[in-house]
Amino acid sequence: MRIGIDARSFGTGMATGIGRYVQELIQNLEKLDRKNQYVIFLRKENFNLYQPRSKNFSKVLADVPWYGVKEQVLLPAIFSSQGLDLMHFPNLNVPLLYSGKFVVTIHDSILLNLSGRDASTLPLPVYLIKKLGLRLSFWKAATKSSAILTPSKFVKDDLSKSFKLNPEKFFVTYESGNLAGKGRTDEERKIENVLERYKVTPPFFTYIGNLYPHKNISRLLDAIKILNEDLRRDAQLVLVGKHDAFAARLAGEIIRKGVLKYVLMAGYMPDADYADLLKESVAYVHPSLSEGFGLGSVEAMSLGVPVVQSNASCLPEICGDAALYFDPYDPKDMAAKLAKILGNERLRKQLSKKGLARAKRFSWEKMAKETLKVYEKVLR
């Protein structure tokens, strides 16, 4: 059979989220499946980043931006020209005019629940048009697909209720987040000295990811202020992620809230730097109001780094008893939990041990195997 994968996000940005998911899916399918033919659709910016390693994998240029008119008009013809038996869209932006058989991965339900005006930097008329287009794409992805893959049971249940769909249409394919082996040796760390290079002062907490409103970093800023000023615990917060309009917005909020001396916006980091930084932190902190999987938390657990996080959405499902939880709407509770782990070496060791064991439940190879089973089920 001939299977297409929309890989326009392959390895983009920090290779987290959808970009990393697509990259790991394709690379693991290459190891698992030598029978079916795969067509990988890429943009110009990542076309050379992916080099097929198996004869049954080929790549095609689909240099079309995400979430726009061109995606709706140009992509269906590009995909249809390849004579596909099945198309896999790794995100909900399925072109409305695409008429072929397809499966879709829907990573979360944030668009349905938490996509307010503050989640966009576009002018209001453009934002409203784009939001309508995304909701139509969401509707097509959910209702017209042959199967829906989700990274957690939480997302599966939320979507099946929202669209009143048969739960049997959904397949939970847990993702992964393994950073083990991507850091440096002890000797290399002495030479590189990541903390010095990024001007990080221990003790500190680490967060990685984008800075969209639902990530709830604003309340985390309040919590870090309470931690330092009210609870009198000396600790820094290091935010790792690309500089964009949301980062610029947050930088202004950091100044307004008077937490500049407690917060460091470190920007983009390669995996090796981030792994080294994470190992030196007191804990990984994840304050999000809604997630589909929680990649950062699993990455931290894979390194034995304690996780302190929100008790919302899928996060308890993914981390179980291997994390310390707080109410994401209550900065005082956040600060109390940060203080608790900051002053308790025994607790950190317990969470580290549990996290290492928990992280072993998730692997990209297992995710790819389960995805391949979905392809075969749909094609049968």
C-alpha positions, -999 to +999 in steps of 0.1 A: +000+000+000+010+036-006+009+058+025+015+095+027+026+115+057+023+153+060+058+160+074+059+198+068+066+202+105+094+176+105+121+187+130+110+223+131+120+248+158+132+229+188+120+196+175+095+194+203+057+189+200+044+180+166+078+185+149+094+159+171+064+136+169+066+136+130+103+131+130+102+101+155+072+086+137+089+085+103+123+074+116+108+045+135+085+035+107+116+032+085+130+006+109+096-013+113+080-014+078+098-025+047+066-036+030+044-005+024+055+024+003+057+058+021+056+093+006+069+120+029+057+155+022+081+183+033+086+220+030+117+236+015+131+245+049+132+209+061+134+190+027+172+183+031+168+177+068+151+144+061+170+118+040+152+085+034+171+055+047+148+028+033+140+022-004+103+021+003+104+058+016+105+087-008+100+125-003+080+151-022+082+189-019+050+204-005+062+239+003+029+253+016+026+272+049+004+259+077-031+273+085-038+294+055-056+296+022-028+281+003-030+250+025-066+246+016-062+252-021-028+237-030-022+208-008-051+185-019-037+184-054-002+177-042-013+148-020-037+134-046-010+134-073+009+106-055-018+079-059-021+073-021-041+046-005-040+064+028-029+098+041-017+106+076-022+141+089-001+145+121-022+175+132-058+187+129-052+210+099-067+187+073-075+205+040-113+207+036-111+198-001-090+166+004-112+137-006-088+107+000-089+082+028-070+096+058-062+092+095-054+121+117-035+126+149-052+152+172-027+161+199-050+180+222-084+198+225-070+232+233-086+248+202-120+238+215-115+248+251-088+274+255-084+293+222-092+329+233-082+362+216-051+364+237-039+332+220-032+350+188-011+380+177-032+385+145-055+415+138-090+407+149-106+402+114-078+379+104-080+361+137-117+355+134-114+341+098-085+319+108-103+306+139-133+297+118-110+279+093-093+260+121-127+249+136-138+236+102-105+217+098-111+204+133-145+193+123-133+175+092-104+159+110-127+145+137-157+135+116-143+125+082-112+106+092-110+068+091-093+068+125-082+093+151-049+089+170-045+107+203-015+108+226-036+102+258-069+088+270-078+123+282-078+137+247-097+107+233-124+111+259-127+148+255-129+146+217-154+117+216-177+136+239-173+169+221-181+154+186-203+125+198-181+101+180-178+063+184-149+057+209-139+028+187-127+053+161-100+065+185-066+049+191-044+061+220-007+060+208+013+074+237+043+094+226+077+096+244+102+122+255+135+104+261+165+127+266+187+100+281+220+099+262+216+133+246+235+152+273+273+153+278+296+133+300+307+147+334+341+157+318+324+174+288+300+193+311+330+208+330+343+221+297+310+233+283+296+247+316+261+253+304+251+272+335+278+297+331+271+301+293+234+308+299+240+328+331+219+305+353+222+307+390+214+276+412+191+267+427+166+269+398+135+254+383+132+247+345+104+250+321+106+242+283+081+249+257+061+276+240+046+305+259+010+305+248-016+316+273-028+281+281+007+272+293-001+293+323+033+309+327+017+341+340+006+324+372+040+307+375+056+341+376+033+350+405+043+317+422+080+323+418+075+358+433+057+343+463+084+317+467+112+342+468+095+371+487+068+356+509+082+322+516+118+336+515+132+307+494+159+317+471+153+301+436+154+311+400+130+301+371+146+293+338+123+294+307+136+276+277+119+282+243+121+302+211+118+340+211+085+350+194+057+374+199+044+354+229+079+355+245+080+393+239+046+396+256+058+376+286+090+396+288+069+427+294+048+409+320+080+398+338+090+435+342+055+446+352+053+420+379+087+428+393+101+393+389+130+401+365+156+391+391+140+357+396+133+348+360+157+340+331+144+337+295+171+315+281+158+312+245+164+282+222+187+254+234+200+223+215+191+190+232+226+186+247+225+220+264+189+215+276+197+180+290+226+193+309+206+223+322+177+200+333+201+177+352+213+206+373+178+220+381+159+213+413+129+202+393+111+205+360+080+226+365+049+223+342+020+247+351-001+241+319-039+243+320-043+219+292-020+193+275-024+164+252+006+144+264+032+164+284+064+158+264+085+180+287+075+161+318+084+127+303+118+142+291+125+153+326+115+119+341+138+101+316+167+120+331+157+113+367+147+150+372+118+155+396+086+169+381+063+194+398+033+201+377-004+210+372-030+185+381-050+194+350-059+175+318-037+145+309-008+153+331-018+130+360-025+102+335+010+105+320+031+109+352+010+090+378+026+091+412+060+101+398+052+139+401+043+164+427+010+182+417-004+217+423-036+236+414-027+255+383-051+283+391-036+289+425-001+306+425+001+301+463-003+264+459+023+264+431+047+283+454+041+259+483+048+228+462+080+245+447+091+252+483+083+217+494+105+201+468+132+227+471+138+219+508+133+181+506+162+161+492+145+128+502+114+138+482+135+147+452+152+113+452+118+095+455+104+114+426+136+109+406+134+071+411+097+069+403+102+091+372+129+070+357+106+039+360+076+058+347+095+072+316+103+036+305+066+031+298+068+055+268+089+049+237+088+063+201+092+028+187+061+016+205+042+046+193+053+039+157+043+002+160+008+011+172+004+037+145+014+011+119-013-012+133-039+016+128-027+020+091-032-017+085-066-018+102-079+011+081-064-003+049-080-037+055 
